[in-house]
Amino acid sequence: MPKYTSMAYGSAAEMIFGTAKFPVKVGLGPIELGGGWVYPQIVPHPRPGSEATKEKILREYQRMTDDALGRCVALGFPGLVIEFEHIYQMTSQPEWAAAIHSQAKGQMTDYFNKYGLKSALVSTVADLRKPDMVHMRKSQELDWMLASFESTAANGADILSIETMGGKEVFDYAVQRQDIKGVLFGIGVLSSIDMAWLWPQIVATAKKNGITPGGDTDCARGNTAMFLAGGYQSTDLPHTFAAMARAVSAARSLVAYECGATGPSKDCAYEDPIVKAITGVPVTMEGKASACAHSELQSNLVGAVVDLWSNEAVEQHDMFGGSSVEVFTEILGYDVALMNSAITLGTAKELQDMMILSDKYRDTHGFMLAPDNAYEIGKAIVGNVDSYYLRSKAAALKCAELMGGDSKLKLTQFEKDAMAKAVKELNALPDNEGDFIDQCLAEYAKVPGFDKTSYGF
């Protein structure tokens, strides 16, 4: 499969929020992502128990959708993207997913016709293929997934996305042992191979229905490493190790766009500043408004090059200010209003600088995702196009080089030692992808649930 061999931008300085090299028009209006404006994206989740029957889940999604759209109209926000991250019952019952998306699109159409509210709907199908439980290429779970892509694409979805699970069984085994070789194999090779197999099918479904193939995220692996690292005093996993894993994630998430995805990317792909630097597609990021779902150490910085600003996920329930969906729609709307005002006033670069500097040296993740460093990691990826393995390895090594080369990034001896160990292990790996894969197939053969035929071996 053709791989990216050059950067979309001439330098990191060209990247800024609200603007992408290759804007995408979606939904009612339409909404143009990356065309000089940032839009909010709300990701509502139903309460446990609401999935008991089709009628209950439809009522839950009807209320959540109306809450989000109604708050936008009440506050004068001009546009909104709504993402439905499928719960199990939606993907495993494609007719439920179709009904939920069709209902939401009807509501969105009513608001567009009455109030001129632009909107778009994202269908993020759940990857039910737990690699330690089912075969990645032949299972009932896969059949459900493909059917849910089809059913939602034909019933109101404007964008198709997913968080694929390939390689997670090896990654989980390796990350617990701070085994950079296994992380490289799980994310950089196995997950990339799985995406290269699955994403052409997603793109074909989107094209057949005249909608947009969005993107993927390394949530199952890269975010796991980030959360294991946790706060700055955490010793569950070194922050330098987690950042190197994230660099590998960028090489992996790139595969969706090489298969024909156009963005907007999936919101929890923290690797997206690197992906945007390479591809020029509009990206979705989640920052401080995602505190309802998890904590992070780079909530301002990740807005630096964003085109669609998300809350990650919020469960529907009542708050003093309204429902949780209303409240987080409002928070996101005001965030992007500030960004868009800066664009209008010609002060976007100043606001971007403030976003970056507020978080760049807070943690290794913020540091390596700052546009200047993200761009350098991107260059390492496109400079090693011979294989998924080599570009992933190059990304990890470049990330380590950057972290070790900036005196403003204060690292404990624990962090320095962990990084040095990982670099030494990476440098000892073979130069040839085939040799690396042969080693890994032998070394990780007994990892619980790992089936090499799931990846075409």
Summary of the structure (lengths in Angstrom):
residues: 457
radius of gyration: 20.9
end to end distance: 17.1
largest distance: 63.2
contacts: 1783
relative contact order: 0.15
helix: 54%
strand: 12%
